[in-house]
């Protein structure tokens, strides 16, 4: 059942050895994205913080998270304008960019309005997924982009998780190192 799947996933999140775990939903989790009771959805994930167009401050690090946004006629500029200036990490399902060798059939999924906002905000890190064939890490305009998509359409792992070490100094400047 769907409830059992959510419970199992939440238990798995709880077993991970990380102090903070952040969660956004992708297009495969539409039933959760479309749920109007945001608090009920959040309560199902006691072992992670679900971000739904929200900013969270973790030990001085400003992280914004947004679940998948369908191209359904809504004003994309307005959707992404919610990302505050000063955000250091942006996590979205929608891809703001693609690698230079991205497949042309996936280029229609790249959200140019999200990219414009990313380049305005200038986070140190933009993490996303959705285009499974465009997995990887690259830098553009002093922003590190990470397509962390790791599953295929059948739910089988395709890629290794992407890891980073973040260090903050007293001035809240972040140093990023890929593991």
C-alpha positions in Angstrom: 0.0 0.0 0.0 1.0 3.6 -0.5 1.0 4.3 3.3 3.3 1.3 3.9 5.7 2.7 1.2 5.8 6.0 2.9 6.3 4.5 6.3 9.1 2.3 5.0 10.8 5.2 3.3 10.5 7.3 6.5 12.1 4.5 8.5 14.9 4.2 5.9 15.5 8.0 6.2 15.7 7.5 10.0 18.4 4.9 9.6 20.7 7.2 7.6 23.7 8.5 9.7 23.1 12.2 8.9 22.1 14.9 11.4 19.9 16.7 8.9 17.9 15.2 6.0 16.0 17.3 3.5 13.3 16.1 1.3 11.6 17.4 -1.8 9.3 15.4 -4.2 9.6 14.7 -7.9 7.1 14.1 -10.6 6.8 10.4 -9.5 5.5 11.6 -6.1 2.6 13.5 -7.6 0.1 12.1 -5.1 2.1 13.8 -2.3 2.7 17.1 -4.3 -1.0 17.4 -5.1 -2.1 16.8 -1.5 -3.7 20.0 -0.2 -2.9 19.2 3.5 0.7 20.2 3.7 1.0 19.6 7.4 -0.3 16.1 7.1 2.2 15.3 4.4 5.0 16.8 6.5 4.0 14.7 9.5 4.4 11.5 7.5 8.1 12.2 7.3 9.3 12.5 10.9 12.9 11.6 9.9 13.4 14.4 7.4 12.4 18.0 6.8 10.1 18.2 3.8 10.6 21.5 1.9 7.8 22.8 -0.2 8.8 26.2 -1.6 10.5 26.9 1.7 13.8 28.2 3.1 15.4 26.4 6.1 18.4 27.7 8.1 20.6 24.8 9.3 23.5 26.0 11.4 23.6 29.3 9.5 23.3 27.6 6.1 20.3 28.9 4.1 18.8 26.1 2.0 15.7 26.5 -0.2 13.8 23.5 -1.4 11.0 23.1 -4.0 9.2 20.0 -5.3 8.5 19.3 -8.9 6.6 22.1 -10.8 4.6 21.0 -13.8 4.6 23.2 -16.8 0.9 23.9 -16.4 0.6 27.5 -17.5 1.5 29.1 -14.2 3.8 32.1 -14.3 7.2 30.4 -14.0 8.9 33.7 -13.1 6.6 34.1 -10.1 7.0 30.5 -9.0 10.8 30.8 -8.8 10.8 34.3 -7.4 10.2 32.8 -4.0 13.8 31.7 -3.8 15.3 34.4 -1.6 18.4 36.3 -2.3 21.2 35.1 0.0 20.2 31.4 -0.3 23.3 29.3 -0.4 21.9 26.0 -1.6 18.8 25.5 -3.8 17.3 22.0 -4.1 14.6 21.5 -6.8 13.4 18.6 -8.8 13.1 20.7 -11.9 16.5 21.1 -13.7 17.6 24.7 -14.2 20.4 23.6 -16.5 21.9 20.7 -18.4 25.4 19.6 -19.2 26.7 20.7 -22.6 26.3 17.2 -23.9 22.7 16.8 -22.6 20.5 14.8 -24.9 18.4 17.1 -27.0 15.2 15.1 -26.2 15.6 16.2 -22.5 16.3 19.8 -23.2 12.6 20.7 -23.1 12.6 19.8 -19.4 15.2 22.5 -18.5 13.4 25.4 -16.8 14.9 28.6 -18.1 13.0 30.7 -15.6 14.5 28.7 -12.7 18.0 29.2 -14.3 17.5 32.9 -14.5 16.6 33.0 -10.8 19.5 30.7 -9.9 21.9 33.2 -11.6 20.3 36.1 -9.7 20.5 34.4 -6.3 24.0 32.9 -7.0 23.8 30.0 -4.5 27.0 28.0 -4.1 25.1 24.8 -5.0 22.0 24.0 -7.2 20.9 20.4 -6.7 18.2 18.9 -8.9 17.2 15.8 -10.8 14.4 14.8 -13.3 16.6 14.3 -16.4 18.0 10.8 -15.5 20.4 10.8 -18.5 22.0 14.1 -17.5 23.5 13.0 -14.2 26.6 14.8 -13.1 28.3 17.9 -11.6 29.4 21.0 -13.5 30.0 24.7 -12.8 28.6 27.7 -14.5 28.8 31.4 -13.5 30.3 30.4 -10.1 27.4 28.1 -9.2 28.0 24.3 -8.9 25.2 22.4 -10.6 24.4 18.9 -9.5 22.0 16.6 -11.4 21.7 13.9 -8.7 19.1 11.8 -10.6 20.0 8.2 -9.7 17.1 6.0 -10.7 15.7 4.9 -14.0 12.0 4.7 -14.9 11.8 1.2 -13.4 13.3 2.4 -10.0 16.7 0.8 -10.5 19.8 2.6 -9.4 21.8 4.0 -12.3 24.3 6.3 -10.6 26.1 6.7 -7.3 25.0 9.4 -4.8 26.8 12.7 -5.1 28.5 13.9 -1.9 29.9 17.2 -0.8 31.6 18.5 2.3 30.5 22.1 3.2 32.5 24.2 5.6 31.5 27.6 6.8 33.8 30.2 8.3 32.9 32.9 10.8 31.8 35.2 8.0 29.3 32.5 6.8 31.2 32.0 3.6 30.9 28.4 2.4 33.7 26.3 1.1 32.5 23.4 -1.1 34.4 20.2 -1.7 33.1 17.3 -3.8 33.7 13.9 -2.1 
